[in-house]
Amino acid sequence: MNPHKLALITGGSKGLGKGIALELAKQNIDIILHYNSSEEEAKATSEELKNHGIQTYLVQANFAINKDIDSFFETKIAPILEKEDRKLDILINNAGVSEFSRLNSITSEGFDTFFSVNVKAPLILMKDSYKHMQTKGRIINISSTKAARPSEKMIVYGASKAALENVSMAMLKDFGRKQVTINTIAPGFIPTGVFNISKNDEMVKSFVLKNTAIKRMGTAYDIARVVCFLISDDAIWVNGQNIEISGGVLYN
């Protein structure tokens, strides 16, 4: 029997997902690392994780495509679990899409992409993972401060994250039968997606300084440490919570 726990992290090859994966690797947790498009980037992250003495497994899927969502667990995850004779201890739904979407730029295609990646994929993955989850397992879904603070600049993104939080809470009773906890984390300004500093350095820095009580951008490490708490034995009674990690967002 493998003494390590096993985690599945979606969108784990870069950015916030990679930061979370690195912290889990330091705790000797083996990782199934999902990525969307860059196999080279995913392989590099995998090798970095292996330096901590863990096992990694790479799986690819595009969660904007229905057939990829529907077949993901059965064709990519279940074979790993069966071959290794293991169950899933931790599921972290981190993969997501984020971009500005004002009223005049919203399209039905864009709407579908947001909700497919940010809501449908995590929902189906939770459903499909149920019978493969270890008793007292952990599910963590990555939301956003935009779920509770609607913005005219990110209408569809915020709506999708609010839906993810609703879905997470709706599944508490079912997963509770296996003593599996479900929590969501709502990060503030992290330098990924639309807040990628390299995209528009001065504009983003100015916005963050103005709208965050602790005058700095968040880091993947800030989020990953809370993830590590939620998957620990100390958090066995923490369930059904949405935890904002934002440095104190000041605007509403």
N, C-alpha and C positions, 0 to 999 in steps of 0.2 A: 504493500500500500504506500502511495506517495505521501510523505509527511507534509508537503506544501499544500496550501490552499490554491485554488484555481480561479482566476478572474477573467471575464470577457470585457474588454473595453472597446467600444465602437469609436471610430474616429481617433484611434490611439497612436497614429504614426507621427503626429506633429502637434504643435501648439499646446493647448490645455490638456488634451488627451495624452500626449507624450509626457507632460509634466506629472500627471497622475500615475501613469505607468511606471515612471522612474521611482516614484516614492513607494509604490507597491512592491517593486522589485527589491528595494532595500529591506523590505519586510519578508523576503523569501517567498513571495507569492508568484506562482507561475501565471503566465499571461497569454490569453488568446487575443491577438492584436488585429483588430479590423481596420482596413483602410479602403478608401474609395478609388483613387486613381494612380497615385505614385508608388509603384512597387519598389523602385529604387530607394525612395525615402523610407518606406516601411521596413525594408531589409536593413537599412542603416540603423533605424531605431531598435529593431530586434537585436542586432549585434550589441548595441549599447546596453540593452537590458540584460543580455546574457553575461555581461561582465560582472553582474551581481550574483552569478551562480544559479540562475533560474532557467526554466524551460520556457520557450516562447513558440507560439504557433501563429502563422500569418494567414489571414482570411480576407478575401476581397469581395465587396458588393457595393453596388450603386443604389442607395436607398431612395433615389428619385424614380426608380423603376420598380413597378409593382412586382414583377416576377422575381426580381432580386430579393425583395423583402419577403415574399411568400416562401421562397425556397431556401432562404439563408440558413436558418437553423438546421433544417433537415439535411441539407447537402454540405454545409460547411462546418457546423458546430457539432452536431450529433455524431458524425464519424470520428471526430477527435475524442469525444467522451467515451464512445464505445471501444475504440482501440486502446485507450489508456485505462479503461475501466474506472472512470472517475465521474463525479458529479460537479456541477458548477457551484462554487461557493459565493461568488460575487459577480454581479452584472452591473456595469456602468454604462448607461446610455448617454454618451457624450457627443456622438456625431450630430452635426447640425449645419444648417445654412443660415447665414445672416447677411443682410444688406439693407441699405436704406430703401424704403418703399413709401413714398408720399402718395396721397390720394390719386394724383394724376398719372402716376407711373404703375399703378397696380394692374396686372393682367390675370386672367383666369389661369394661364399656364404657370405664371410665377406663384400664384396662390397655391396651386396644386403641389408645386415643388416644395414650398415651405412646409406645408402640412404633411406631405409624404415623408420627408426626411425628419422633421422635428416632432411629429406626433405619431403618424401611422407606423413608422419603423420601430420606435420604442415600444408601442403598444403590442404589435405583433410579436416582437422579440420577447417581451415579458410573457405573453400568452404561451409561446412555443417553448419557453425555457422552464415553465412551471414544473413539469414532471421530472426535469433534469436538475432542479435546484436542490442543493443540500439543505437538510433541516437546519434552521437557524442561519440561513444564508442572508445575503444583503443585496438590495437593489438600490442604486443611486442614479437618479435622473438629473441631468444638467439642464437647468432652466435659465432664467435671466431676470434681472431687475425690471426689464421691460414688461414682464407678465403682470406685475402689480402697478407699474407706472406707465400707462399708455403714452405713446409718443406719436405725434403726427408724422414724424420722420421714419418710423419703423412700425407701421400699422399691422402688416401681416405677420411680421416676425414676432411682435409682442403677443398677438392673438394666438399664434401657434404655441408659444411657450406657456401661455395661460391654459391652453388646452392640455398641454403635457402635464401640468400640475394637477389639473382636474382628473385626468386619467390615472395618475399615480395614486391619488387619494381613493379613487373608486376601486382600486384593486387591493386595498388593504385587507379586507375581510377574507378574500380568497387565499392570498398568500399567508395571512395570519394563521391559517390552519396548519401551515408547515413551519410556523414561527419565523418566517422570512419577513424582515423589515423593509419598508420602502420609504425613502426620503428623497426630497429634491433639494438641490443647491442652486441658488440664484446668484451667480457672480455679477460683480459690477463691471467696471471698465478694465478689461483684460486685453493686452495687445495682440488680438487675433481678429479675424473677420473684418467688420467695418471699422473697428478701432485699431487696426494694424497701423502702428506708428509710421512704418515705411511708406504708407500710402499718402499721408498728408500730415507730416510731422508736427508743424507748429499749430495747425488747427486743432488736432487731437489733444496735444499737450495743454493748450489753452482751455479747451472744453473740460478736461479732467480736473485741472487745477481749480477751475471755477465751481465745479459741481460735486466735488468730493471733499468731505471734511478732513480726511487725512490726505494731504495734497500730493498724491502720487497715483500712478497707474497700478493696478493690481498685477500680480504675477501668477503663473501656473502653480508655483509653490504655495502661495497663499490658499489656493483652492484645494490643492492636493493634501495639505495637512488636515483639513477638515474631513476630506474623504477618508483619510487614514483613521481618524477618530470614529467615523460612522461605521467602519467595517471592523472595528475593534470590539473586544468583549465588554469594554466600558460603555458601549452604546447599545447594549442589548434592549434597553427600555426606551430608546429613542426611535419613534416610529410615526409615520404620517406627518412629518414636519417639513416645512419649506424653510431652509436656512439661507438667509441673505448674507453674502460675503462681499462687501462693497467698499469698505473703508468709510462708510457713511455717505450715501448718496444724498445730496441736498435738495435736488429739484423734485417736483411732483409732476 
